[in-house]
Amino acid sequence: MILNILYLNVLLFFKILKIILKEILQKTIIFNYPKDRYVFDLTDLTFYIDINDAHKYILNIIDHFSKLCKSYLLKNKTALNIIKCI
């Protein structure tokens, strides 16, 4: 009888813990103003290098607040070239 009560208490504890962790992990990120958060994506185009004027990469920059997307052609993916695009 005591083991059953203890087992139920442990189950209840873990169920409550699961609910709390779910609430913590699923909080949405709120963007208050433009240029608050960006997403950068670098696409490799080395397969098409002979067609596209020696540009190897496309850099896509997306602003989460305004959903503005900008794309830049890059010949190499050095940090200096990416900073110039920003």
N, C-alpha and C positions, 0 to 999 in steps of 0.2 A: 504493500500500500504506500509506504513512504517512498519507495523507488519510483512508483508511478507518478506521484506528486512532483518529485524532483525532476523526473523526465519531462513532465509537462511544463514545469517552470523553465527548464533549459530550452525547450522548443519555443516557448513564448518569448524568451529573451532573444533568441536568434531571429525570430520573426520580426520583432521590433527593431533589432539591429539592421536587418535587411532593408526595412522600410526607411530607416534613417539614412543609411548609406545610399540608397536609391535617390533620395531627395538631395543629398549633398552632391552626388555625381551628375545629376541631370539638371543642374542649374543652367539656365540659358545665359549666354553672354549678351549683354546689352551694349549697343553702340550709341553713344550720345551725340556725336558730331562727325563730320567727314574727316578723313585721314586719321581716324582713331585706330583702325586695324586693317592691315593689308594681307592679301594672299599672293604669294609669288609662285609661279610655275615655269619651269624651264623645260622646253620640249626639244628633243634631239632630232635634228634633220640631217645628220651626216650621210644618210643613205641617198639624199637628194642634192648633194653638194654641187654636182656638175650642172644641175638645172637652175639653181637659185642664186647664182652670182657669188658663190663661195660663202654664203651665210650658213653656219652650222646649227644655230639655235634660234628659237623664238622665246622671248621672255614675256610672259603674261603677268600683268599686275592688276589685281582687282581690289577696289575699295569696298569693304563690307557695308558701310553705311549707305553710300550713294549707289552702289552696284556699278560704278564706273569701271570699265575695263580698258586697259591700254596694252598694246602689243608692240614689241620691238624686235627687230632682226639683229642678231649678234653673230660675229664671226668667231669669237671665242668666249668662254664663260669665266673670265677673270673677274675678280671682285671690282676692279676699277671700271670695267665696262658696265657692270650692273649698277654701280653707284651713279654713273653718268646718266643712265636711263631714269633713275628715280628723280 
